[in-house]
């Protein structure tokens, strides 16, 4: 139920994103979802890709600092209040969302949101108990 995500520490300067996407493209890595958080000096690029292990290797070989983390992909009803229902369920179970971002494709009429939790296993159990659809990583990598 956990999804592999890579996080890349990058300098906030022209051409760095283009370089990363070129490196991944040359390695036949497909980016499925991304999030970029930045400050004036650096950024953290978070990616869901079809092959996290290879992506991590090729980026490290080019001098980038890369980490692999586990996140959770959840189908969210694509209607007003859909995300709120999930967040309220998590809140009532005292599960903190560290960050989240949207996945690029819809799944059976629903949106897909990527979550990073402080207690991943507890979050997955809570979501499943409350009948939310938590997606397998393999499904995301091939969408």
C-alpha positions as CSV (number, residue, x, y, z in Angstrom):
1,X,0.0,0.0,0.0
2,X,3.0,2.3,0.2
3,X,4.4,4.1,-2.8
4,X,8.1,4.9,-3.4
5,X,8.9,8.5,-3.8
6,X,12.2,10.1,-4.6
7,X,13.2,13.5,-3.2
8,X,15.9,15.5,-4.9
9,X,17.7,18.4,-3.2
10,X,18.4,21.0,-5.9
11,X,19.9,24.4,-6.1
12,X,17.4,27.1,-7.0
13,X,19.0,28.2,-10.3
14,X,18.2,28.2,-13.9
15,X,18.4,24.9,-15.7
16,X,18.5,22.5,-12.8
17,X,15.0,21.1,-13.4
18,X,15.7,20.8,-17.0
19,X,18.8,18.8,-16.2
20,X,17.0,16.4,-13.9
21,X,14.2,15.8,-16.4
22,X,16.8,15.2,-19.1
23,X,18.7,12.7,-17.0
24,X,15.5,10.8,-16.2
25,X,14.3,10.9,-19.8
26,X,17.6,9.5,-21.0
27,X,17.3,6.7,-18.5
28,X,13.7,5.9,-19.7
29,X,12.2,7.0,-16.4
30,X,8.6,8.3,-16.6
31,X,7.5,10.9,-14.1
32,X,4.0,10.1,-12.9
33,X,3.6,12.9,-10.3
34,X,5.7,15.7,-8.9
35,X,5.9,18.4,-6.3
36,X,8.4,21.2,-5.9
37,X,9.0,23.2,-2.8
38,X,11.6,25.9,-2.8
39,X,13.3,28.7,-1.0
40,X,15.5,31.4,-2.5
41,X,18.5,29.1,-2.4
42,X,17.3,25.5,-2.8
43,X,14.4,23.3,-3.5
44,X,13.1,19.8,-2.9
45,X,11.7,18.1,-5.9
46,X,9.5,15.1,-5.0
47,X,8.7,12.6,-7.7
48,X,6.7,9.4,-8.2
49,X,8.4,7.6,-11.1
50,X,8.0,4.2,-12.8
51,X,11.4,3.0,-11.5
52,X,12.5,4.8,-8.3
53,X,15.6,2.6,-7.8
54,X,17.0,3.5,-11.3
55,X,16.0,7.1,-10.9
56,X,17.9,7.4,-7.6
57,X,21.0,5.7,-9.1
58,X,21.2,7.8,-12.2
59,X,20.7,11.1,-10.4
60,X,23.2,10.2,-7.7
61,X,25.7,9.4,-10.4
62,X,25.2,12.9,-11.7
63,X,25.9,14.4,-8.3
64,X,22.4,15.0,-7.0
65,X,21.4,14.3,-3.4
66,X,18.5,11.9,-3.6
67,X,16.5,10.1,-1.0
68,X,13.8,7.5,-1.2
69,X,10.7,7.8,1.0
70,X,7.4,6.1,1.4
71,X,4.1,7.9,0.7
72,X,0.5,6.8,0.3
73,X,-1.7,7.3,-2.7
74,X,-5.4,7.7,-2.0
75,X,-8.4,8.0,-4.3
76,X,-10.4,11.1,-3.4
77,X,-13.9,11.6,-4.6
78,X,-13.7,14.3,-7.3
79,X,-16.5,16.5,-5.9
80,X,-16.8,19.3,-3.4
81,X,-15.8,18.1,0.1
82,X,-14.1,14.9,-1.2
83,X,-10.7,15.8,0.2
84,X,-12.2,17.2,3.4
85,X,-13.8,13.9,4.2
86,X,-10.4,12.2,4.1
87,X,-8.7,14.9,6.1
88,X,-11.3,15.0,8.8
89,X,-11.1,11.2,9.2
90,X,-7.3,11.5,9.6
91,X,-7.7,14.4,12.0
92,X,-10.2,12.5,14.2
93,X,-7.6,9.7,14.4
94,X,-4.8,12.1,15.3
95,X,-2.8,11.5,12.1
96,X,-0.7,14.3,10.9
97,X,-0.3,15.1,7.2
98,X,3.2,16.3,6.6
99,X,2.5,17.2,3.0
100,X,0.4,16.2,0.0
101,X,0.2,16.8,-3.7
102,X,-2.0,15.7,-6.6
103,X,-1.3,12.8,-8.9
104,X,-1.6,13.6,-12.7
105,X,-4.3,11.1,-13.6
106,X,-7.8,10.4,-12.5
107,X,-8.7,7.0,-11.4
108,X,-12.2,5.7,-12.0
109,X,-13.6,9.2,-11.9
110,X,-11.7,10.1,-8.7
111,X,-8.7,12.3,-8.1
112,X,-5.6,10.7,-6.6
113,X,-3.7,12.5,-3.9
114,X,-0.2,11.6,-2.6
115,X,0.2,11.9,1.2
116,X,3.2,11.9,3.4
117,X,2.2,11.0,7.0
118,X,4.0,11.1,10.3
119,X,2.6,7.6,11.0
120,X,2.3,5.9,7.7
121,X,1.1,2.5,8.8
122,X,-1.5,4.0,11.2
123,X,-2.7,6.2,8.4
124,X,-3.1,3.3,5.9
125,X,-5.0,1.3,8.5
126,X,-7.3,4.2,9.3
127,X,-8.0,4.9,5.7
128,X,-8.8,1.3,4.9
129,X,-11.0,0.9,8.1
130,X,-13.0,3.9,6.8
131,X,-13.3,2.4,3.3
132,X,-11.1,4.8,1.4
133,X,-9.3,3.3,-1.6
134,X,-5.5,3.3,-1.0
135,X,-3.7,2.5,-4.2
136,X,-0.8,0.1,-4.7
137,X,2.5,1.6,-6.0
138,X,2.5,-0.7,-9.0
139,X,-0.8,0.7,-10.1
140,X,0.5,4.2,-10.0
141,X,3.8,3.5,-11.8
142,X,2.0,2.1,-14.8
143,X,-0.9,4.5,-15.1
